[in-house]
Amino acid sequence: MKRTGQRPSGHCPVISCALFTKGMPKHIHYSFYQPYFMQKDLFTLDNEPNEDEFDKMLQEFIDEEFDSDDDDNLEDDDDLDDADTDEEESPGFAANDTEELSIRVGGERNYMPEITKVEIDVQPLLPGSLYVNGQVVVTIHGKENSSFADDRFQLNIFGEGDYPMANTKRYGKCDHPSPTVITTTMLSRQVWLPGRYTLYVRDASDDSLIRMPFTLDAQLTATIGQPEPCKICSTDDILTSLVDTGKYEWEVMALKPGNAQLRRFVVESRQLAVYNDYRKAMSGEALPSKGHLLISTRNKDFDDQLYGLHRMVAGDFDFSRIDCSTLFDASRNNPYEQLFEEMSMTGKRIFCLTNIGALLSTGGKVIVKKVLEKIRTDEERYLLWMCGYKQDIDAVLNMYPSMNEFFPADRRLEQEPYKDFELVQAFFIELRNQFLYCSTEAMDALARALIEGWQRGVLSTWTLTDIRQFVTNQVKPRYLARCYREIESDELPAVEIDDLCFDQITSTEATTEECFADLDRMIGLDKVKKGIHAMADNTKFYAERRRRGLPTSQEVSFHCVFTGNPGTGKTTVAKKLGRIYRSLGLLSRGEVIAVDRTRLVGRYIGETEENMKAVLEEARGNVLFIDEAYTLYDGASDRKDFGARVIDSLLTVLSQPDPDMLIIFAGYLKEMDAMLSTNQGLMGRFPYKYQFEDYNADQLYAIACNLLKRDAYILSPDAEQQLRESVAKAWAQRDEHFSNARWVEQFVNNGIIPAMASRISRTACDDYQTIEVADVAQAYAKFNPRATALRPRHKVGFSA
């Protein structure tokens, strides 16, 4: 019987259980029965097996089992049941080369009697301890007079989480330094890093299998642990057999980062398939397995693995991948036309729902009802898979709790955050995908930089999309620029250290302390700064409780309301808050997506939902900053205003415990208070409210000086005095529409600097750095607040 879950070809007869009760030794393995089943002369398709012939074969097998060992071994076997010392239960390789290796398997003994020692050496031909994808040499020592054929041992090496590193099937080459030693060299396309690994050795002569854990230290020196036995049909056995199949689907899934749970799920699914083949061969019934599956992903890169997963675990089902956003189309006469078409599919089928966030919008209730009705008509023929972001999955299950019954705990898988080991491998796989190959020095330097960046937290939230963009937008342009200069070279250039942007990997992302230092350097805003510091303390407190295993039943939300007049720093603080939230682990990206009503509200039915879908997708992992948010909802009962539909869409995100998105409502204090007071459910979703006070005259003057200092301008003494007086006069003349720092920025950039440029052009002055009093006076005449009072912006957008 094949270990890959394949059913034996040919007819497998139904055999009475009575045939197996005639004194059969308990330790006889089921693999004995397969040769009997495959003997065509013992049965035909129409006849039952010849019981006399079977009994004869069974007795011959028993006799061979007991006659194969010599008397000494039989004496040893008598003591097996009494052997319970730690040494025998976990034997190691003997120091004496003549002592055989004995491994206990359950109640029987499985021998690799000729092996005395195994050695593992990573990159023996490369100088130094470099983190590259070099070769690994496994040396197996045998007893005197032993002789190993080249194909005797099949080797597989895995990293943590069953990540494949090397195997003899694809890149193995055997040598014989001496008659009793076989050396197998395996090339690896993966990068060897310090950490834990596992070597599997399968003996082709009797199909026995052992696993040997080993570690690589910082110098990539291997320390080998105790060998451990692997039973047939164990997860270790299935794992190594999957590699032997060479299936493309397995290779794709096995090499994807964050897929440890999925790899284990595939192995366990194949394990059950193999066991069910055995049960059927033994006239037993196959054990049922619910095929529904829930997959939480971190990015869109999992979509291409769905078909492979289907073929690996449920290949006898047809597969329908359904984008939920296509199941409701308000522009059609029947908006559910696509839904009914998908649900009309028959035959054994998996309905795999993707983009499930659409189930939270208009039409979602009808879609879910129709899908569940289809599945419940015949759960043996129709399976439900759901794949989407964890936040969307949590929200969907919370909105439609009846769906939980389809997904018990063992049918919920999660794409995990990348470990440093997986991140390094993914980087080099992406480089190869773009036909970029690193030199040895560049590979080692990049691997070390990636580990450092992951440990610093800079890369801890990166996904395959981030990696792909980094290679495409950073590495490749630098590499090409150098290649164009060296196009006459005799060799195809490799990616070198100078082509890699190490600063963006290890130091571009600031620590939490650096982010707060940047915030604290802002002028004024003392109450806002104090509130954000308190928020961060709260975040760290709950994170530490979770780390210590203490309960954190209270849902913690971090969405904010910013109130204040124009130019008080709301957008600037939002940008800094995004960086702070990312450094705290609350956001995966931390950029600011700034929108207002005109971007969100549509002109016709259905457009608002489409706008919101696009904006929320863009804002995932980022800060969604909604300026003048009070224009979305005035508390009126008239639902014709599409702004209310924006609020409905936002409430879905606001209700999620961990949405990987920060929503900030910004606007005037009076208008924002009025809006929130009309919707208590909305008010409760914003636990942090920050009031941005107007700047005083001294603070506005300091902001102006900072703007000039940033570009190395110098104020003459008279100009400095003129600037201070102009700012003070503007502040004294301000009205309710005065734009604070925004006015200062216009005053400096659109007033003082152009006036200086005009003066230098007229006078042929050679001083391009010093600002004179005339420049400031001319600018103030243009930007006098009374003459340039900013009018309030009117409500914009469309209503039905």
Phi, psi and omega in degrees: 000131181287146181278352184277007177090005179283138175287143177301137176288152182091175185279137177244108190288161172274122186243135180296138179298338181297335181294340186255017183247011185265063175071028180289129178302141184294335187272000179292128184276153183297341182297343177298325190285337183300314179304323179296316182298329186271000179281102186291338181281353180268341180203164174236176180296338186255352186242151175285160180298153176281107187295325180295317179296320180296315180299324179294315179297318180300316181293322178298320179296318180296318180297318180296324179299318185273337181273345186288335181265150177281177185297324181296318180293326177295324177294321178297322183295332180298334184264002185301317184293339182267351185278110180223026176280156180299325184295319182283329181285334179225069186287152175245176176290139185287145175291325178277121184297341183273350180274132186280157179269122181242130181236129180276132175236103182059235180262006180240176180243134179242120189256142158241070195294339185273346184272132177245334183200148176231136178237145179234126181227118181266130175053057182290342185262358183256141180285138176077177180260083185261142178271086182224175181267058182280196182264161175233137182246124177249120181250123179251121179262139179243171177290168176301143179071006176280157180215122183252126173286157184301324183261020184293317186244132174256127187244141173222139176237131179236148171271192179297146181070025178061035178279121185289134180247313184200153175203158182285338185297320186259322188226033184261143177218130185254143174226160180235088177300330177209165183301332184258010183230133173238129181247124181247121177258124179240130174274144180235135175273353179266158184272131177278126181230160174300142180153193183260139180223171177222130174258129174252133177239119176249128179269113184292341183289326179227007178064019176286156186220134174232154176242139181232105175290143174211159179238151172248127179276188184298336177266007181062033173269132186273135170242118189265135177271191182287139175291146180230141181284153177233117179287158172296138181073011171284166178297327176297317181297315180293320181301310181292328179291327177298321177297320182295333180291334181067023181292133181297320182300321180292318181297319180298313182290321185294329185267358179281136178289152178078009188255022182301316180296321182289322177299316180295323179296318178298315180299313182292327177294318178292326178298315179296323179297318178296316181295322178293326173300318178297316180298319179295321178296333179266018180067022177262171178268143177292141178285132182288154176219118177299127186268357179294148187212138178239123185236116176268124183246164179254345180199178183283353186291353180277343186304321183288352179266349184297317181293320177296318178298319178301313183291331181283325189243344182209052185293343180275002176254144167288161188231123176241110176269121189239120174279114185298335181291346180267355187274350175226119181229103185295343182281347180271157175299317173250099185297343181257021183302315180294323178299311182294328178293317179294319183283355177276353180297141180237185184080170178296121191210142170260123173263105184257111183269126175239171184051049189286352175300337178294339179291347180271353183257191181304134179090350184298320182298317180293320180299311181299316181300315182293318180297313181294324176299319179296314183296319185288344178296328180194094183285353173276335183258330184241125180245148179247121171246142173231131182227125180183178178300145182302321181296320179292319180297314180299319181292320180295315180293330177288323180283326181236075186299339180295341180287341182299331183297337182278346189232081173295172187302322184281000177246020177243116182245153183224131171285116190273159172302146184291137170278164181300322179300313181292324180298316179299313181299318182296323178299313184285331174295318179294322175300317178294322179299331178260017176059038176247125184236128186275149168291165180302316182295318181292321179297315180297315181295320180292318179300316180293321179294321179295319178297316179297316180297322178293318180293328178283349182091358181294321186251008187294339181251009181292150176238179178299328177297316177298317180298315181298317179294323180296314180295317184289318188264342184245303186287310186299315179300319179294318180298314181295320179301319178289320181296322179297326179286335185247033188292340180270008179294148180283344182240148176289119186290143175268166173290127182250173184302322182293343180277350186258137184264079186294329182297327180284341180273323190250338190222357183288331179271122183282155174286171179300319180297320179292322178297318180290325177297322177295319177295315184293338178285347178295146181282134178071207176059037185299318181293322179296314180299317180298319180294320180291323175298319179296321177299316180296320177299320178296318179298312180297325181298311181291325178296319180292323177298317178297320180298327180272004178079017179274151183294141176226063185290335181290127177286127183251122179244150185232017177290152190230158168240125176253122177238145180157170180284166178301148174076015181265009172097016184296312180293320179297316179294325178300319178296317180291325179293325176300318178293321179295314181297322178294317180296333178275355180086011181274337179230146180273342181233299175095009175281167180253125174253104185265126180222166171220188185303321184298331179278334189262318188274131180272176182260344182216169182300129178098335183290323179300317179297320178295318178300315182294322179299316180292318181294316181294326177293317179294325185276355181299126182085000187234186175263123174263106185258111183255105181279146182051049184298337181296343179286350182280334189206122181251006177086359180289154181279351181287112183273008178289337178288116184293347177301328179297330179288332173296314179300318179301317179294321181291326181299329178298315179289319183297335182274351182281139182289333182215075190278355186053043179200136175250122179256127178240121171268130182231145178168185178294148185300309185298314182293321180292318178299320180295319180295311184291329182290339180275353182218092183296326178297324178288319181300321182290347180274356182238085184286343183246121180235124183241124178263119181267108182285154174296149176283148172273178186296318180296321179292322178295320177297318179296323178296318179298316179297322179295321178298317180291319181295326182302325181252021172064034172274152180236133177268131171292159180306317180292322180292324178298315178295319179297321180294317180298316181292321180295317180294318180296320180294319179296320180293321181292332182266005186295152172239192185292346181257007179299135190259020169052236184297333177294322176295317180300318181297318177294319180302316182282305189284325182255358180241294186295311184295314175299324178295320178296317180297320179294318180297315181295324179294322183284324188259356183058032177293145182258006181260102183265017185236329187269129178266132181258167184297327180296327180296317181291318181296317180297321180293320182291326178299328180277325187245031172301124184305328180291329182274337186237030182304130180283126180278149179296141179282133183279159177297129182239167180117187185233145175233150179275000000 
